[in-house]
Amino acid sequence: MLRFLRSDDLERFGVEGSDINRLALKEVLDYIQIKSGKSGRVLLSDLKDRITKKPYGWKEMTISGLVATLYLREEIKLRYQSEYLFKDPEATAKHLTRRDDADKLLIEIREKTGEEDLKTVKLILKDLFEKLSLPEKEGELFETAKGIFQKELSGLQVIEGKYEEEGSFPGRTPIKTYRKFLKELTDNSDPSAFLRDVASRKTEFEELHADAEPVKNFFNGSQVEIFRRLAHNYRDYSRNIQFLSEETRADIEEVNRILNLEEPYSQIRHLPVLEKKIEASIQEALSAQKKEVRESLDLVTKELEKDLSDEKFSDDFREKALGLFNVVKRTVEDAEDCALVQSQFSMINSLRVEAYRQIDLERQTIRERPPEIPYGRGTDNPGQTGGRCVSPQAPPVPQRTTRVINIWCFFC
């Protein structure tokens, strides 16, 4: 049975050349047509119940062979439960020969697809998918068309996944609509019904394909990376907009306009030019901001160095106090954002307050530390209490205000 179903040459198995076989095939086909007209469906088990009895008395394997012949001649369709069997010899042979499957295998008369419908399907494949060498047989055309549509469907599913990466990508609606349309078509496993459905929806097919084509080109070319980069950079531009000129702000607004177009494909080519101008303006503003912060930082550290020049302070303490500002230096050095650089003015003031707090605490610690008595100047009798050693009076600690310095006072 399996070798027979895999063969395209029925004469090789003696099917077409025998009058007896032709009469038997006609008898089986007539019964299927009559039974279909009455009840609407014919099971393989129905056919076996009738033809294994008198006056026929045929064997079950003979009946399965006749059904397989009609199937290969495209006179009938076979459906196992809800799935049509097509181009699957293994599954077809199994369901035709297994007794347990006889009451689950449905036999239907194949309604031939009209010539006009076949021509329409071929025209769709030619115009929309540039396919020229197409098969003439209905079954082979079904197989070819379905394969092309499934490949197109897979590509659309990949594109839909990209919207999870960047929600602002254009074209989500036409891609989704076209994907649903193709999914509905390719879910049909009945070759004749599939081809008729494709032909009847030709206009809809053409419109959905045309709507999705620029979106596919967007994702399959360089435009997607340009759009992705500018969509990400626009967020950075918005944070820096207060530091930029009116001309640069207008360029940023133009970027936003293009990114929000329903169909931006023809204008994406302008984005790299705008990007270059905006980036240059931001770098200029960033350099100016960094210069101001460094000047402010230099002023504060010089003030601290002067106050820390007192010999009472150890080198370790001086290094610790001045080291508080290293975080500002690193931030300014690495920053690519004007707003981040500007925030360092308030950071400098906070760190200045902290530095002077630590200086005042260190002075207090030094003041309360017992004085060192030079060797040989102490009492000869440590247990004697007749004399009184008076500690020298430490000079008063100067009082310093720790009020926050206005960020502009450094430039007055």
N, C-alpha and C positions, 0 to 999 in steps of 0.2 A: 504493500500500500504506500509506504513512504517513498520508494523508488518511483512508483507511478506518479505520485503527486509532484515529485521534483522534476519530472520529464515534461518537455514541451511537445514531444512527438507522440501523439496518441496512437498513430498507426503502428508504431513500434510494438505496442502492447496488443495489437489486433482489435482495437476498439472501433475504428472507423470503417474497416473493410468488410465487416460481417453484417449480413442482413438481419441475422438473429439479434445481434447486439443493437442494431439500429431500432428494431421493433421493441426490444426490452427498454431501451432508453426513452422511446416515445411513450410506452406504457407508464413508466415511472413519472415522466414529466407531465403527462395528462392528468394523472392522479393528483400530483402536487398542485396543478392549476385549479382543478375542481375543488379540492379540499380547501385551498386558500380562498377561493371565492365564497365558500360556505362559512367557514369558521374564522378565516383571517389568518390562520397560522397552521403550520404542519410540523410536527415533531418527527424526528427520525424513528422514534418508537412507534408512531402511528403508521408510518410506511412499512415498517417491518411486520407489524401485527397483521396488516392486510396481505402483503405479498408472500409471507411465509406460509400462508394457509392456501387451501384449494381455491381456485383451480391452478394457482401459480406454484406454490410449494418451493419457492426459491430459498436458498441458504442466506443466512444473515450477512456473510462476507460478500456474497454476490451483490446483495442490495447495497452494501456500503461501497462496493466498487462502482456500481452504476451511479450512485449519488456523487462519488468523487469525479466521475467522468463529466457529468452535467456541470459540476462546479468548475472544472478546468475549461469547459467550453463556454463558461460565463453565462450559462442558462439559468443558474440559480445562485443564491447567496446562502452562506452558512453563518449562523450566529450562535455562539455558545454563551448562554445566559445573556449578558448585556453587550458583549463584545463581538463584532464581526470578525470572521477569520479571513485574513487576506495575506498572501505571500508568506504564509507560515506553515509549510508542509508538515513539520513535526507535530504542531498542535492539532492541525486538521486530521492527520492520520490517527492520532491518539483518540480524538473524540468520535471519529467514525467507527473505530474498531472496538472501543470499550463499551460493554453492555450497560454499565452503570451510567454512561453519559448519554444514552439514546433518548431518554426523556428530558434532556436538557439542551439537546442540539436542535435548533430551530432551522427549518428549510424555508426559504422565501424565493419567489420568482424574481429574477433580476429584471428590473425595468431599464432597458437600454437608454443611455444618455443620448439625447438628440444631437445631431450633427452641429446644429447652431450653438448649443451649449459647449460642445467640445471645442469649436472654433473660438468661442469667447474666452474659455479658460486658456487656450494657447496664446491668444492675443494679450491677456493679462500677464502671462509669463514672459512674453516677448517685450512688451512696452515697459513694464514695471521692474522686471528682473533681468532683462537683456538675455533671455534664453531663446536660442534659435532652433537647435536640433531637438525636436520634441517627439516623443513616441506617438504612434497612431492608435494603438490599442487603448481602450478605455481604462483597463486595469493598470497598465504601465503609466498612462498619463496621470492617473490618480496618485500612484506611488511617487512619481517625479514632482508633481505639484505639492503634495503634502510635505515631502522632504524639503523643498525650497521654503515653504511657509514656516515650517518648524525651525529652520535655520534663522529665518528672519525673526521669529518669535524669541529665540534664545538671545539674539543680539539686543532686542528691546528689553528683555529682562535684566541683562547686564547693565544697560543704560539706566533703568529704573533704580538699580542699586546705588548708582552714583549720587542720586539725590539725598541719600542718607549721609554721604560725606559732606556735601555742600548744598544746603536747602535752597540757596538763591539761584542755583543753575536754572536757565530758562527751558521751556518746552516740556514740563512735566505732564501737562494735560493731554497734548496730542500724542505723546508716547504711551501714556496709560490707555487712552481710548483705542489706539491702533493695536496695542498688545491684547486688550480684551477681545477685539474683533478677530484677530488671528487665532487666539486661544479657542474661541467659539467654533471657528471653521475647522481647525485641526482636531478638535475633540470628536468630530464625526468620523467614525470608522467605516461607514458604508460608502464604497467608492462612487456609486451612481448618485446617491443623495449629496455627497460631498461636492462632486463636479457641478451638479445642478445648482447647489447653494452658492458656490463661487461665481458661477455665470450670472445668477440672478442679482448678485450684490456687486456687480462690476463697478458701477458708478460710485458706490460707497467705498469700495476698495481703493479706487483711484484717488478719491478725495483724502482719505485717511493716510494713504501712502505719501501723497504730496505734502500734507501738513507735517508729517514726521520726518521727511527727508532732510530739511535744513537742521533739525535737531540732531539727527544721526551724523551729519557732516560736522556739526559743532563738536560732538564727543569723539569723533574719529580723527579729528585734525588737531591743529595747534591752538584753536580758539579756546578750548576748554581750560588749558593751563593758563592762558592770559587772563581769562575771566576769573579763575580760581584765585590767582595771585592778586588781582586788583580787588576782589571781594574781601580778601583778608587784609590787604593794605589799607583799604578804605576805612576800616575801624581805627587803624593807627593815625590816618590823616585826620579823622574827626577829633581825636584827643589833642592834636597839635594845632588845630585850626585857629585858636586864639592868638598864636604867635606868628601867624602868616599874613602876607599882604592880601589886599582885596583881589588882586589878579589870581593869586594862588588859590584863594577860597573859591573863586569862580571855576577854576579848573577842577577842584575837588567836587563841586556841585555837578559839573558835567560828567565826571566819572560816575557819580551816584545816579544820574539820569540814565546813562547807558546801561548800567547794571540792573536797573529796574524796568527796562523796556520788556514788553512781552516777547518781542522778536528782535533782539539786539544784534543779530548775526552780521548785518551789513555795517554796523558801526563799531564793532569790537576792534577793528584795525586802528581806530583812533586812540585806544586805551594806552598802548605803549608810549606814545608821544606825550600824552598827558602825565603818565606815570613818571617819565624822565624829568619833566618840568617841576612836578610837585616834589619829587625826591630831592632835587637840587635846592629848592626853596627851603625845605625842611632842614637840610644839612647846614644851610647858611644860618637859619634861626637857631639851630642846635649849637653851632659854634659860638654864636653870640651869648647864648644862655650859659654855656660852660665857662666862657671867659669871665662873666660876671660872678658866677659861683666861686671860681678859683680865686678871684680878687677878694671876695668876701672872706673866704677861708684863710687866705694869706694874712689878712688884717687881724683876724681873731687869733691865729696861731702866733703871730708876732707879739700881740698883747700878752698872751699867756707866757711866751718865752721870757718876756721882760719880768713878769711877776715870779716866774720860777727860777730866775737867776740868783735868788737868795741862796747862799751857801748852806743854809739849814736843810734844804731839800736834797735828797739823794738823787743820783743819776737814774736809778730805777724808777723813782717816783715821777721824775720829769718825763721819762719815756712813756710811762703809763698814762699820764695826764694828756700828753700830746697825741698818744696813740688812739685816743677816743675818736679822733677825726679821720682815721684811716678809712673807715667805712664810707665816708663822704667822698674821699679821693677815689676809691675804687668804683663807687656808683657813678660818679661823674665821668670817669674814664671809659666805662663800658656802656653808658646810657646811649640809646638811640631815639629817645623820646623827650621832647622839650618839657612836657608836663612833669616827667620824672626828675629832670634836672632842676626845674624851678622848685620842686618840693624840698630840695636840699638846703634852701635858705632857712626854712623853719628847723630843719635838722641841725644845722650849724648852731642856731641859737639855743636849741635844747641841749646840745652837747657842751656849749660854752657854760651854760648854767651848771651842768653836771661837773664840769672840770673845776669850776670855782668852788663848788660844794666840797669836792675832794681836797682842794687846796686848803680851805678853811679847816676841814677836819684834820688834815696833816699838821697844820700850824698848832691846833689845839693839842694834838698828841705830843708834839715837840715841847710845847710849853709846860705840859704836866709831867714830862719825863724827869726823874730825879737827876740832879747835877752830878757829874763825875768828880770825885775827890782825888787830887793828884797823890801819888805814892809818897808816904812819909809825912803828910800834913795832917793825918788823923790823930786821935787820942792814943796815948800809950796803954791805957787800961780800958779796953772796950766795955767792961762791966761797970765802969765808974759813971755816975750820973751827975757829977758835980758841975760839969760844964754843959753848955747847950749849943748845939750846932744849928745855926740859922741858915736855911737854904737861901741862896740869892734870889731876889725877886725877878721873875721873868718879865720882859717888856710886855706892855699890853698888846693884845692881838688887834691889828687894824680891822675895822669894820668895812665890809665890801657889800655893795648892793649886788643882788643876783637877778635884778629885773631883766626881762627879755629885751634885747636890743632890737629895735625896728630894723627890718632887713635893708632899709634904704639908708640907715645911718652910716653904713660903712663907706658910702660914696659922697657924703656931705662935705 
